[in-house]
């Protein structure tokens, strides 16, 4: 790439403290300018510092991932430069099925799977035109094994895994690397501390998980991984 060429751009959907900021730092270290996308600007300053620490730019986009028209409108000006997408948005709800309101159930699906489809729909045309790009979808233990009290979350994560498999088979031959990462354990971040204060196992370091994502992005196209599972050493599986 010539010095005058703009840096490639990586988009992190569902930018948040902890892992989201670690991703921003790792992507910047890998040479990407970073776009963060969320409904608020709460972590914009943290992410900007993380990117700047590795000499790269950061911009934050405000978008409602449950609104496909908002997604299309927000991402249309960015599509020509976005080469990497990490879809990390989700809503965690643990509740008995009969106590889960239909609206709450639908929202988990809207954020966890339909939003991913909207982002892919907005960016895949430009990626396929270039014949290159990477889409990484963040899954969870529930992507493969839903438990009691996770009917909404587990079914949405199952659907996201199915979407990633379908896109990998359809767009892989067109040069697009689609990967699904099963995060089988807790990441050591403020959200985990608030939701699960008691430590029942070693938690995954955000920077280590982010490094694994960058390794996926760097894979040559003759040796692509579609699904990667990450867990702490003492996690039962």
MARBA-3410 file (N, C-alpha, C, O; in Angstrom, 1 decimal):
237
0.8,-1.2,0.0,0.0,0.0,0.0,0.9,1.2,0.0,1.8,1.3,0.8 ~ 0.6,2.2,-0.9,1.4,3.4,-0.9,1.1,4.3,0.3,0.1,4.1,1.0 ~ 2.1,5.1,0.7,2.0,5.9,1.9,0.8,6.8,1.9,0.2,7.1,2.9 ~ 0.4,7.2,0.7,-0.8,8.1,0.6,-2.1,7.4,0.7,-3.1,8.1,0.8 ~ -2.1,6.1,0.5,-3.3,5.3,0.6,-3.9,5.4,2.0,-3.1,5.3,3.0
-5.2,5.4,2.2,-5.8,5.4,3.5,-5.6,4.0,4.2,-5.5,3.0,3.4 ~ -5.5,4.0,5.5,-5.4,2.7,6.2,-6.7,1.9,6.0,-7.8,2.5,5.9 ~ -6.6,0.6,6.0,-7.8,-0.2,6.0,-8.6,0.0,7.3,-8.0,0.5,8.3 ~ -9.9,-0.2,7.2,-10.8,0.1,8.4,-11.4,-1.2,8.9,-11.8,-2.1,8.1 ~ -11.4,-1.3,10.2,-12.1,-2.4,10.9,-13.2,-1.9,11.7,-13.1,-0.9,12.4
-14.4,-2.5,11.6,-15.6,-2.0,12.2,-15.9,-3.0,13.4,-16.0,-4.2,13.2 ~ -16.1,-2.5,14.6,-16.5,-3.3,15.7,-17.9,-2.9,16.1,-18.2,-1.8,16.6 ~ -18.9,-3.8,15.8,-20.3,-3.5,16.1,-20.6,-4.0,17.6,-20.3,-5.1,17.9 ~ -21.2,-3.1,18.4,-21.4,-3.4,19.8,-20.2,-3.0,20.6,-19.8,-3.7,21.5 ~ -19.5,-1.9,20.2,-18.4,-1.4,20.9,-18.7,-1.2,22.4,-19.7,-0.5,22.7
-17.9,-1.8,23.3,-18.2,-1.6,24.7,-16.9,-1.7,25.5,-15.8,-2.0,24.9 ~ -16.9,-1.4,26.8,-15.7,-1.5,27.6,-15.2,-2.9,27.7,-16.0,-3.8,27.3 ~ -14.0,-3.1,28.1,-13.4,-4.4,28.2,-13.0,-5.0,26.9,-12.1,-4.4,26.3 ~ -13.7,-6.0,26.4,-13.3,-6.7,25.2,-13.3,-5.7,24.0,-12.5,-5.8,23.1 ~ -14.4,-4.9,23.9,-14.5,-4.0,22.8,-13.3,-3.1,22.7,-12.7,-2.9,21.6
-12.9,-2.5,23.8,-11.7,-1.6,23.8,-10.4,-2.4,23.5,-9.6,-1.9,22.8 ~ -10.3,-3.6,24.0,-9.2,-4.4,23.7,-9.1,-4.8,22.2,-8.0,-4.8,21.6 ~ -10.2,-5.0,21.6,-10.3,-5.3,20.2,-9.8,-4.0,19.4,-9.0,-4.1,18.4 ~ -10.2,-2.9,19.8,-9.8,-1.6,19.2,-8.3,-1.5,19.3,-7.7,-1.1,18.3 ~ -7.7,-1.8,20.4,-6.3,-1.7,20.6,-5.5,-2.7,19.7,-4.6,-2.3,19.0
-6.0,-3.9,19.6,-5.4,-5.0,18.9,-5.5,-4.7,17.4,-4.6,-4.9,16.6 ~ -6.7,-4.2,16.9,-6.9,-3.9,15.5,-6.0,-2.8,15.1,-5.4,-2.8,14.0 ~ -5.9,-1.8,16.0,-5.0,-0.6,15.6,-3.6,-1.1,15.5,-2.8,-0.6,14.6 ~ -3.1,-2.0,16.4,-1.8,-2.5,16.4,-1.5,-3.3,15.1,-0.4,-3.3,14.6 ~ -2.6,-3.9,14.6,-2.5,-4.6,13.3,-2.5,-3.7,12.1,-2.5,-4.2,10.9
-2.7,-2.4,12.3,-2.6,-1.5,11.2,-3.9,-0.9,10.7,-4.0,-0.3,9.6 ~ -5.0,-1.2,11.4,-6.3,-0.7,11.0,-6.8,0.6,11.7,-6.5,0.7,12.9 ~ -7.4,1.5,11.0,-8.2,2.5,11.6,-9.5,1.8,12.1,-9.9,0.8,11.4 ~ -10.0,2.3,13.2,-11.1,1.5,13.8,-12.4,2.4,13.8,-12.4,3.6,14.2 ~ -13.5,1.8,13.4,-14.8,2.3,13.6,-15.5,1.5,14.7,-15.6,0.3,14.7
-16.0,2.3,15.7,-16.8,1.6,16.7,-18.3,2.0,16.5,-18.6,3.1,16.0 ~ -19.2,1.0,16.7,-20.6,1.3,16.5,-21.4,0.8,17.7,-21.2,-0.3,18.2 ~ -22.2,1.7,18.3,-23.1,1.3,19.4,-24.2,2.3,19.4,-24.3,3.2,18.6 ~ -25.1,2.2,20.4,-26.2,3.1,20.5,-25.9,4.4,21.3,-26.6,5.4,21.3 ~ -24.7,4.4,22.0,-24.3,5.5,22.8,-22.8,5.8,22.5,-22.1,5.0,21.9
-22.3,6.9,23.1,-20.9,7.2,23.0,-20.1,6.9,24.3,-19.1,7.5,24.5 ~ -20.7,6.1,25.1,-20.2,5.9,26.4,-18.7,5.5,26.5,-18.0,5.9,27.4 ~ -18.2,4.7,25.5,-16.8,4.2,25.6,-16.0,4.9,24.5,-14.9,4.4,24.2 ~ -16.5,5.9,23.8,-15.8,6.5,22.7,-14.4,7.0,23.1,-13.4,6.7,22.4 ~ -14.3,7.6,24.3,-13.0,8.2,24.7,-12.0,7.1,25.0,-10.8,7.2,24.6
-12.4,6.0,25.6,-11.6,4.8,25.9,-11.0,4.2,24.6,-9.9,3.9,24.4 ~ -12.0,4.0,23.6,-11.6,3.4,22.4,-10.6,4.3,21.6,-9.7,3.8,20.9 ~ -10.9,5.6,21.6,-10.0,6.5,20.9,-8.6,6.5,21.4,-7.6,6.5,20.7 ~ -8.5,6.4,22.8,-7.1,6.3,23.4,-6.5,5.0,23.0,-5.3,4.9,22.8 ~ -7.3,3.9,23.0,-6.7,2.6,22.6,-6.1,2.6,21.2,-5.1,2.0,21.0
-6.9,3.2,20.3,-6.4,3.2,18.9,-5.2,4.1,18.8,-4.2,3.8,18.1 ~ -5.2,5.3,19.5,-4.1,6.3,19.4,-2.9,5.7,20.0,-1.8,6.1,19.5 ~ -3.0,4.8,20.9,-1.8,4.2,21.5,-1.0,3.4,20.5,0.2,3.1,20.8 ~ -1.6,3.0,19.4,-0.9,2.3,18.4,-0.9,3.1,17.1,-0.7,2.5,16.0 ~ -1.1,4.4,17.2,-0.9,5.3,16.1,-2.0,5.3,15.0,-1.7,5.6,13.9
-3.2,4.8,15.4,-4.3,4.7,14.4,-5.4,5.6,14.8,-5.6,6.0,16.0 ~ -6.3,5.9,13.9,-7.5,6.7,14.1,-8.7,5.9,14.6,-8.8,4.7,14.3 ~ -9.6,6.6,15.3,-10.8,5.9,15.8,-11.9,6.9,15.5,-11.8,8.1,15.8 ~ -13.1,6.4,15.0,-14.3,7.1,14.9,-15.4,6.3,15.5,-15.4,5.1,15.4 ~ -16.4,7.0,16.0,-17.5,6.3,16.7,-18.8,6.6,15.9,-19.1,7.7,15.6
-19.6,5.5,15.6,-20.8,5.7,14.9,-22.0,5.3,15.9,-21.9,4.4,16.6 ~ -23.0,6.1,15.8,-24.2,5.9,16.6,-25.2,5.2,15.7,-25.6,5.8,14.7 ~ -25.7,4.1,16.1,-26.6,3.3,15.3,-27.5,2.4,16.1,-27.0,1.8,17.1 ~ -28.7,2.2,15.7,-29.6,1.2,16.3,-29.5,-0.1,15.4,-30.1,-0.1,14.4 ~ -28.9,-1.1,15.9,-28.7,-2.3,15.1,-30.0,-3.1,14.9,-30.0,-4.0,14.0
-31.0,-2.7,15.6,-32.3,-3.4,15.4,-33.1,-2.7,14.3,-34.2,-3.2,14.0 ~ -32.6,-1.6,13.8,-33.3,-0.9,12.7,-32.5,-1.0,11.4,-31.5,-0.3,11.3 ~ -32.9,-1.9,10.5,-32.1,-2.1,9.3,-31.9,-0.9,8.5,-30.8,-0.7,7.9 ~ -32.9,0.0,8.4,-32.7,1.2,7.6,-31.6,2.1,8.2,-30.9,2.8,7.5 ~ -31.6,2.2,9.6,-30.6,2.9,10.3,-29.2,2.3,10.0,-28.2,3.1,9.8
-29.1,1.0,10.0,-27.8,0.3,9.8,-27.4,0.7,8.3,-26.2,1.1,8.1 ~ -28.3,0.5,7.4,-27.9,0.8,6.0,-27.4,2.2,5.8,-26.4,2.5,5.1 ~ -28.2,3.2,6.4,-27.8,4.6,6.2,-26.5,4.9,6.9,-25.7,5.7,6.4 ~ -26.3,4.4,8.1,-25.0,4.6,8.8,-23.8,4.1,8.1,-22.7,4.7,8.1 ~ -23.9,2.9,7.6,-22.8,2.2,7.0,-22.5,2.5,5.5,-21.4,2.2,5.1
-23.5,3.0,4.8,-23.3,3.2,3.4,-22.0,4.1,3.1,-21.3,3.8,2.2 ~ -21.8,5.2,3.9,-20.6,6.0,3.6,-19.3,5.3,3.9,-18.2,5.8,3.5 ~ -19.3,4.2,4.7,-18.1,3.6,5.2,-17.8,2.3,4.4,-16.7,1.8,4.5 ~ -18.7,1.8,3.6,-18.6,0.5,2.9,-17.3,0.4,2.1,-16.7,-0.7,2.0 ~ -16.9,1.4,1.4,-15.8,1.3,0.5,-14.5,1.0,1.2,-13.6,0.5,0.6
-14.4,1.4,2.5,-13.1,1.2,3.2,-13.1,0.1,4.2,-12.1,-0.3,4.7 ~ -14.3,-0.4,4.7,-14.3,-1.4,5.7,-13.9,-2.7,5.1,-14.6,-3.3,4.2 ~ -12.8,-3.2,5.7,-12.3,-4.5,5.2,-12.5,-5.6,6.3,-12.5,-6.8,5.9 ~ -12.8,-5.2,7.5,-13.0,-6.2,8.6,-14.2,-5.8,9.4,-14.4,-4.6,9.8 ~ -15.0,-6.7,9.8,-16.2,-6.5,10.6,-16.1,-7.5,11.8,-16.0,-8.7,11.6
-16.2,-7.0,13.0,-16.4,-7.9,14.2,-17.8,-7.6,14.7,-18.0,-6.4,15.2 ~ -18.7,-8.5,14.7,-20.0,-8.3,15.2,-20.1,-8.9,16.6,-20.1,-10.1,16.9 ~ -20.0,-8.0,17.6,-19.9,-8.4,19.0,-21.2,-8.0,19.8,-21.2,-8.0,21.0 ~ -22.2,-7.5,19.1,-23.4,-7.0,19.8,-24.3,-8.1,20.3,-24.5,-9.1,19.6 ~ -24.8,-8.0,21.5,-25.7,-9.0,22.0,-26.4,-8.4,23.3,-25.9,-7.4,23.8
-27.5,-9.0,23.6,-28.2,-8.7,24.9,-28.2,-10.0,25.7,-28.7,-11.0,25.2 ~ -27.7,-9.9,26.9,-27.8,-11.1,27.7,-29.0,-11.1,28.6,-29.2,-10.2,29.4 ~ -29.8,-12.1,28.5,-31.0,-12.3,29.4,-31.0,-13.7,29.9,-31.1,-14.7,29.1 ~ -31.0,-13.9,31.2,-31.2,-15.2,31.8,-32.4,-15.2,32.6,-32.5,-14.5,33.7 ~ -33.4,-15.9,32.2,-34.7,-15.9,32.9,-35.5,-17.2,32.5,-35.3,-17.7,31.4
-36.4,-17.7,33.3,-37.2,-18.8,32.9,-38.0,-18.4,31.7,-38.4,-17.3,31.5 ~ -38.2,-19.4,30.8,-38.9,-19.1,29.5,-40.3,-18.5,29.7,-40.6,-17.6,29.0 ~ -41.1,-19.0,30.7,-42.4,-18.5,30.8,-42.4,-17.1,31.5,-43.5,-16.5,31.5 ~ -41.3,-16.7,32.0,-41.2,-15.3,32.5,-40.5,-14.4,31.6,-40.3,-13.2,31.9 ~ -40.2,-14.8,30.4,-39.5,-14.0,29.4,-40.6,-13.4,28.5,-41.3,-14.1,27.7
-40.8,-12.1,28.6,-41.8,-11.4,27.8,-41.5,-11.5,26.3,-40.3,-11.5,25.9 ~ -42.5,-11.7,25.4,-42.3,-11.8,24.0,-41.4,-10.6,23.4,-40.6,-10.8,22.6 ~ -41.6,-9.4,23.9,-40.9,-8.3,23.4,-39.4,-8.4,23.8,-38.5,-8.1,22.9 ~ -39.1,-8.9,24.9,-37.7,-9.1,25.3,-37.1,-10.2,24.5,-35.9,-10.2,24.1 ~ -37.9,-11.3,24.3,-37.4,-12.4,23.4,-37.0,-11.9,22.0,-36.0,-12.2,21.5
-37.9,-11.1,21.5,-37.7,-10.6,20.1,-36.5,-9.6,20.1,-35.8,-9.6,19.1 ~ -36.3,-8.9,21.1,-35.2,-7.9,21.1,-33.8,-8.7,21.1,-32.9,-8.2,20.4 ~ -33.7,-9.8,21.8,-32.5,-10.5,21.8,-32.2,-11.0,20.4,-31.0,-11.0,20.0 ~ -33.2,-11.5,19.7,-33.0,-11.9,18.3,-32.7,-10.7,17.4,-31.8,-10.9,16.6 ~ -33.3,-9.6,17.7,-33.1,-8.4,16.8,-31.6,-8.0,16.9,-31.0,-7.6,15.9
-31.1,-7.9,18.1,-29.7,-7.5,18.3,-28.8,-8.6,18.0,-27.8,-8.4,17.3 ~ -29.0,-9.8,18.5,-28.1,-10.9,18.4,-27.9,-11.5,17.0,-26.8,-12.0,16.7 ~ -29.0,-11.5,16.2,-28.9,-12.1,14.9,-29.3,-11.2,13.7,-28.6,-11.1,12.8 ~ -30.5,-10.6,13.8,-31.0,-9.8,12.7,-30.1,-8.6,12.5,-29.9,-8.2,11.4 ~ -29.5,-8.0,13.6,-28.6,-6.9,13.4,-27.3,-7.3,12.7,-26.8,-6.6,11.9
-26.9,-8.6,12.9,-25.7,-9.1,12.2,-26.0,-9.2,10.7,-25.2,-8.9,9.9 ~ -27.2,-9.7,10.4,-27.6,-9.8,9.0,-27.7,-8.5,8.3,-27.3,-8.3,7.2 ~ -28.2,-7.4,9.1,-28.3,-6.1,8.5,-26.9,-5.5,8.2,-26.7,-4.9,7.1 ~ -26.0,-5.7,9.1,-24.6,-5.3,8.9,-24.0,-6.0,7.7,-23.3,-5.3,6.8 ~ -24.1,-7.3,7.6,-23.6,-8.0,6.5,-24.2,-7.6,5.2,-23.5,-7.4,4.2
-25.5,-7.4,5.2,-26.2,-6.9,4.0,-25.6,-5.5,3.5,-25.6,-5.3,2.3 ~ -25.3,-4.7,4.5,-24.8,-3.4,4.1,-23.4,-3.4,3.6,-23.0,-2.5,2.8 ~ -22.6,-4.3,4.0,-21.1,-4.3,3.7,-20.6,-5.3,2.7,-19.6,-5.2,2.1 ~ -21.4,-6.4,2.6,-20.9,-7.5,1.7,-20.8,-7.1,0.2,-19.9,-7.6,-0.5 ~ -21.7,-6.3,-0.3,-21.6,-5.9,-1.7,-20.2,-5.3,-2.1,-19.6,-5.7,-3.1
-19.8,-4.4,-1.2,-18.5,-3.7,-1.5,-17.3,-4.7,-1.3,-16.4,-4.7,-2.0 ~ -17.5,-5.6,-0.3,-16.4,-6.6,-0.1,-16.3,-7.6,-1.2,-15.2,-7.9,-1.7 ~ -17.5,-8.0,-1.7,-17.4,-9.0,-2.8,-16.9,-8.3,-4.1,-16.2,-8.9,-4.9 ~ -17.2,-7.0,-4.3,-16.6,-6.3,-5.4,-15.1,-6.2,-5.4,-14.5,-6.3,-6.4 ~ -14.6,-6.1,-4.2,-13.1,-6.1,-4.0,-12.5,-7.5,-4.0,-11.3,-7.7,-4.2
-13.4,-8.5,-3.7,-12.9,-9.9,-3.6,-12.1,-10.2,-2.3,-11.2,-11.0,-2.3 ~ -12.4,-9.4,-1.3,-11.6,-9.5,0.0,-12.4,-8.9,1.1,-13.2,-8.0,0.9 ~ -12.3,-9.5,2.3,-12.9,-9.0,3.5,-13.0,-10.1,4.6,-12.9,-11.2,4.3 ~ -13.3,-9.6,5.8,-13.4,-10.6,6.9,-14.6,-10.2,7.7,-14.7,-9.0,8.1 ~ -15.4,-11.2,8.0,-16.5,-11.0,9.0,-16.4,-12.0,10.1,-16.3,-13.2,9.9
-16.3,-11.5,11.3,-16.2,-12.3,12.5,-17.4,-12.1,13.4,-17.7,-11.0,13.8 ~ -18.1,-13.2,13.7,-19.3,-13.1,14.6,-18.9,-13.7,15.9,-18.4,-14.8,16.0 ~ -19.2,-13.0,17.0,-18.9,-13.5,18.4,-20.0,-14.3,18.9,-21.1,-13.8,19.1 ~ -19.7,-15.6,19.2,-20.7,-16.4,19.7,-20.5,-16.6,21.2,-19.7,-15.9,21.8 ~ -21.1,-17.7,21.8,-21.0,-17.9,23.2,-21.2,-19.4,23.4,-21.5,-20.2,22.5
-21.0,-19.8,24.7,-21.3,-21.2,25.0,-22.7,-21.6,24.5,-22.9,-22.7,24.0 ~ -23.7,-20.7,24.6,-25.0,-21.0,24.2,-25.2,-21.1,22.7,-26.3,-21.6,22.3 ~ -24.2,-20.8,21.9,-24.2,-21.0,20.5,-24.3,-22.5,20.2,-24.9,-22.9,19.1 ~ -23.8,-23.3,21.1,-23.7,-24.7,20.8,-24.5,-25.5,21.9,-24.9,-26.7,21.6 ~ -24.7,-24.9,23.0,-25.3,-25.7,24.1,-26.1,-24.7,25.0,-25.6,-24.1,25.9
-27.4,-24.6,24.7,-28.2,-23.7,25.4,-28.7,-24.3,26.7,-29.0,-25.5,26.8 ~ -28.7,-23.5,27.8,-29.1,-24.1,29.1,-30.4,-23.6,29.6,-31.1,-22.8,28.9 ~ -30.8,-24.1,30.7,-32.1,-23.5,31.3,-31.9,-22.0,31.5,-30.8,-21.6,31.8 ~ -33.0,-21.3,31.4,-33.1,-19.9,31.6,-32.4,-19.1,30.4,-32.1,-17.9,30.6 ~ -32.0,-19.8,29.3,-31.4,-19.0,28.2,-32.1,-19.3,26.9,-31.5,-19.3,25.8
-33.4,-19.4,27.0,-34.2,-19.7,25.8,-34.0,-18.6,24.7,-33.9,-18.9,23.6 ~ -34.1,-17.4,25.2,-34.0,-16.2,24.2,-32.5,-16.1,23.8,-32.3,-16.0,22.6 ~ -31.6,-16.0,24.7,-30.2,-15.8,24.4,-29.7,-17.0,23.6,-29.0,-16.8,22.6 ~ -29.9,-18.2,24.0,-29.4,-19.3,23.4,-29.9,-19.5,22.0,-29.2,-19.8,21.0 ~ -31.2,-19.3,21.8,-31.8,-19.4,20.4,-31.2,-18.4,19.5,-31.0,-18.6,18.3
-31.0,-17.1,20.0,-30.5,-16.1,19.2,-29.0,-16.4,18.8,-28.6,-16.2,17.6 ~ -28.3,-17.0,19.7,-26.9,-17.3,19.4,-26.8,-18.5,18.5,-25.9,-18.6,17.6 ~ -27.7,-19.5,18.6,-27.8,-20.6,17.6,-28.0,-20.0,16.3,-27.4,-20.4,15.3 ~ -28.9,-19.0,16.2,-29.3,-18.4,14.9,-28.1,-17.7,14.3,-27.8,-17.8,13.1 ~ -27.3,-17.0,15.1,-26.1,-16.3,14.6,-25.1,-17.3,14.1,-24.5,-17.0,13.1
-25.0,-18.4,14.8,-24.0,-19.4,14.3,-24.5,-20.0,12.9,-23.7,-20.2,12.0 ~ -25.8,-20.2,12.8,-26.3,-20.6,11.5,-26.1,-19.6,10.4,-25.8,-20.0,9.3 ~ -26.3,-18.3,10.7,-26.1,-17.3,9.8,-24.6,-17.3,9.3,-24.3,-17.2,8.1 ~ -23.7,-17.4,10.3,-22.3,-17.4,9.9,-21.9,-18.6,9.0,-21.1,-18.4,8.1 ~ -22.5,-19.7,9.3,-22.2,-20.9,8.5,-22.7,-20.7,7.0,-22.0,-21.0,6.1
-23.9,-20.1,6.9,-24.5,-19.9,5.6,-23.6,-18.9,4.8,-23.4,-19.1,3.6 ~ -23.2,-17.8,5.5,-22.5,-16.8,4.8,-21.1,-17.3,4.4,-20.5,-16.9,3.4 ~ -20.5,-18.1,5.3,-19.2,-18.7,4.9,-19.2,-19.5,3.7,-18.3,-19.4,2.8 ~ -20.3,-20.3,3.5,-20.4,-21.2,2.4,-20.7,-20.4,1.1,-20.3,-20.7,0.0 ~ -21.5,-19.3,1.3,-21.9,-18.5,0.1,-20.8,-17.5,-0.3,-20.6,-17.3,-1.5
-20.1,-16.9,0.6,-19.2,-15.8,0.3,-17.7,-16.2,0.4,-16.9,-15.5,-0.1 ~ -17.4,-17.3,1.0,-16.0,-17.8,1.0,-15.5,-17.9,-0.4,-14.4,-17.5,-0.6 ~ -16.2,-18.5,-1.3,-15.7,-18.7,-2.7,-15.5,-17.3,-3.4,-14.8,-17.2,-4.4 ~ -16.1,-16.2,-2.8,-15.9,-14.9,-3.4,-14.8,-14.1,-2.7,-14.6,-12.9,-3.0 ~ -14.0,-14.8,-1.8,-12.9,-14.1,-1.2,-13.2,-13.5,0.2,-12.3,-12.8,0.7
-14.4,-13.8,0.7,-14.7,-13.2,2.0,-14.6,-14.3,3.1,-15.2,-15.4,3.1 ~ -13.7,-14.0,4.1,-13.5,-14.9,5.2,-14.6,-14.7,6.3,-14.6,-13.6,6.9 ~ -15.4,-15.6,6.5,-16.5,-15.5,7.6,-16.1,-16.5,8.7,-16.0,-17.7,8.4 ~ -16.0,-16.0,9.9,-15.6,-16.8,11.0,-16.6,-16.6,12.2,-17.1,-15.5,12.4 ~ -16.8,-17.7,12.9,-17.6,-17.6,14.1,-16.7,-18.1,15.3,-16.1,-19.1,15.3
-16.7,-17.2,16.4,-15.9,-17.5,17.5,-16.8,-17.9,18.7,-17.6,-17.0,19.1 ~ -16.6,-19.1,19.2,-17.4,-19.5,20.4,-16.6,-19.1,21.7,-15.6,-19.6,22.0 ~ -17.1,-18.1,22.4,-16.5,-17.6,23.6,-17.1,-18.4,24.7,-18.1,-18.1,25.3 ~ -16.4,-19.5,25.0,-16.9,-20.5,26.0,-16.4,-20.2,27.4,-15.6,-21.0,27.9 ~ -16.8,-19.1,27.9,-16.4,-18.7,29.2,-16.5,-17.2,29.4,-16.8,-16.5,28.4
-16.3,-16.7,30.5,-16.4,-15.3,30.8,-15.1,-14.5,30.4,-14.0,-15.0,30.7 ~ -15.3,-13.4,29.8,-14.2,-12.5,29.6,-14.0,-11.6,30.8,-15.0,-11.2,31.4 ~ -12.8,-11.3,31.2,-12.5,-10.5,32.4,-12.7,-9.0,32.1,-11.8,-8.4,31.7 ~ -13.9,-8.6,32.2,-14.3,-7.2,31.9,-15.3,-6.7,32.8,-15.9,-7.5,33.6 ~ -15.6,-5.4,32.9,-16.5,-4.9,33.9,-17.9,-5.5,33.8,-18.6,-5.7,34.8
-18.4,-5.8,32.5,-19.7,-6.4,32.4,-19.8,-7.7,33.2,-20.8,-8.0,33.8 ~ -18.7,-8.6,33.1,-18.7,-9.8,33.8,-18.8,-9.6,35.3,-19.4,-10.4,36.0 ~ -18.0,-8.6,35.7,-18.0,-8.3,37.2,-19.3,-7.9,37.7,-19.7,-8.3,38.8 ~ -20.1,-7.1,36.9,-21.4,-6.7,37.3,-22.4,-7.8,37.3,-23.2,-7.9,38.2 ~ -22.3,-8.7,36.3,-23.3,-9.7,36.2,-23.0,-11.0,37.0,-23.9,-11.6,37.5
-21.7,-11.3,37.1,-21.3,-12.5,37.8,-20.1,-12.2,38.7,-19.0,-12.5,38.4 ~ -20.5,-11.5,39.8,-19.4,-11.0,40.7,-18.5,-12.1,41.2,-17.3,-11.9,41.3 ~ -19.1,-13.3,41.5,-18.3,-14.4,42.1,-17.5,-15.1,41.0,-18.1,-15.5,40.0 ~ -16.2,-15.2,41.2,-15.4,-15.9,40.2,-15.4,-17.4,40.4,-15.0,-17.9,41.4 ~ -16.0,-18.1,39.4,-16.1,-19.5,39.5,-15.0,-20.2,38.7,-14.8,-21.4,38.8
-14.3,-19.4,37.9,-13.3,-20.0,37.0,-12.3,-18.9,36.6,-12.7,-17.7,36.8 ~ -11.2,-19.2,36.1,-10.3,-18.2,35.5,-11.1,-17.6,34.3,-11.7,-18.2,33.5 ~ -11.0,-16.2,34.2,-11.6,-15.5,33.1,-10.7,-15.3,32.0,-9.4,-15.2,32.3 ~ -11.2,-15.1,30.8,-10.3,-14.9,29.6,-9.9,-13.4,29.6,-10.7,-12.5,29.8 ~ -8.6,-13.2,29.4,-8.1,-11.8,29.3,-8.6,-11.2,28.0,-8.4,-11.8,26.9
-9.2,-10.0,28.1,-9.7,-9.4,26.8,-8.6,-9.2,25.8,-8.9,-9.4,24.6 ~ -7.4,-8.9,26.1,-6.3,-8.7,25.1,-6.0,-10.0,24.5,-5.7,-10.0,23.3 ~ -6.0,-11.1,25.2,-5.7,-12.4,24.6,-6.8,-12.8,23.6,-6.5,-13.4,22.6 ~ -8.0,-12.6,24.0,-9.1,-12.9,23.0,-9.0,-12.0,21.8,-9.2,-12.5,20.7 ~ -8.7,-10.7,22.0,-8.6,-9.8,20.8,-7.4,-10.3,19.9,-7.6,-10.2,18.7
-6.3,-10.7,20.5,-5.2,-11.2,19.7,-5.7,-12.4,18.8,-5.2,-12.6,17.7 ~ -6.5,-13.3,19.4,-7.0,-14.5,18.6,-7.8,-14.0,17.4,-7.8,-14.6,16.4 ~ -8.6,-12.9,17.6,-9.4,-12.4,16.5,-8.5,-11.9,15.4,-8.7,-12.1,14.2 ~ -7.4,-11.1,15.8,-6.5,-10.6,14.8,-5.8,-11.7,14.1,-5.6,-11.6,12.9 ~ -5.5,-12.8,14.8,-4.9,-14.0,14.1,-5.8,-14.6,13.0,-5.4,-15.0,12.0
-7.1,-14.6,13.3,-8.1,-15.0,12.3,-8.1,-14.1,11.1,-8.1,-14.6,9.9 ~ -8.0,-12.8,11.3,-8.0,-11.8,10.2,-6.8,-12.0,9.3,-6.9,-11.8,8.1 ~ -5.7,-12.4,9.9,-4.4,-12.5,9.2,-4.2,-13.8,8.5,-3.3,-14.0,7.8 ~ -5.2,-14.8,8.7,-5.0,-16.1,8.0,-5.0,-16.0,6.5,-5.8,-15.2,6.0 ~ -4.1,-16.7,5.9,-4.1,-16.7,4.4,-5.4,-17.5,3.9,-5.9,-18.3,4.6
-5.8,-17.1,2.7,-7.1,-17.7,2.3,-7.0,-19.2,1.9,-8.0,-19.8,1.7 ~ -5.8,-19.7,1.9,-5.7,-21.2,1.6,-5.7,-22.0,2.9,-5.5,-23.2,2.9 ~ -5.9,-21.3,4.1,-6.0,-22.0,5.4,-6.9,-21.2,6.3,-6.4,-20.7,7.4 ~ -8.1,-21.0,6.0,-9.1,-20.2,6.8,-9.7,-21.1,7.8,-10.0,-22.3,7.6 ~ -9.9,-20.5,9.0,-10.7,-21.2,10.1,-12.1,-20.6,10.0,-12.3,-19.4,9.9
-13.1,-21.5,10.0,-14.5,-20.9,10.1,-14.9,-20.8,11.6,-15.5,-19.8,11.9 ~ -14.7,-21.8,12.4,-15.1,-21.7,13.8,-14.0,-22.0,14.7,-13.2,-22.9,14.6 ~ -13.8,-21.1,15.7,-12.8,-21.1,16.7,-13.5,-21.1,18.1,-14.4,-20.3,18.3 ~ -13.1,-22.0,19.0,-13.6,-21.9,20.3,-12.5,-21.5,21.3,-11.3,-22.0,21.2 ~ -12.8,-20.6,22.2,-11.9,-20.0,23.2,-12.5,-20.2,24.5,-13.6,-20.0,24.8
-11.6,-20.7,25.5,-12.1,-20.9,26.9,-10.9,-20.8,27.8,-9.8,-21.1,27.4 ~ -11.2,-20.5,29.1,-10.1,-20.5,30.1,-9.7,-22.0,30.3,-10.5,-22.9,30.0 ~ -8.5,-22.2,30.8,-7.9,-23.5,30.9,-8.7,-24.4,31.8,-8.7,-25.7,31.7 ~ -9.5,-23.8,32.8,-10.2,-24.7,33.8,-11.7,-24.7,33.5,-12.5,-25.2,34.3 ~ -12.1,-24.2,32.3,-13.5,-24.3,31.9,-13.9,-25.7,31.5,-13.2,-26.3,30.7
-15.0,-26.2,32.1,-15.5,-27.6,31.7,-16.2,-27.5,30.4,-17.0,-26.5,30.1 ~ -16.0,-28.5,29.5,-16.7,-28.5,28.2,-16.8,-29.9,27.7,-17.3,-30.1,26.6
END
